[in-house]
Amino acid sequence: MFIDSEKRLKQLSDEAKKNTEDLEEAKKNSRFTQVS
């Protein structure tokens, strides 16, 4: 049970990190579009 929640937590934080990176990427891209 405990191990499962640990794994779940890691999965969630990994997803959060990926989402954050996607967000940064999108921000960068939108900046480029505004510039050009």
Secondary structure, DSSP 8 states (H G I E B T S, - for coil): -HHHHHHHHHHHHHHHHHHHHHHHHHHHHHHHHHH-
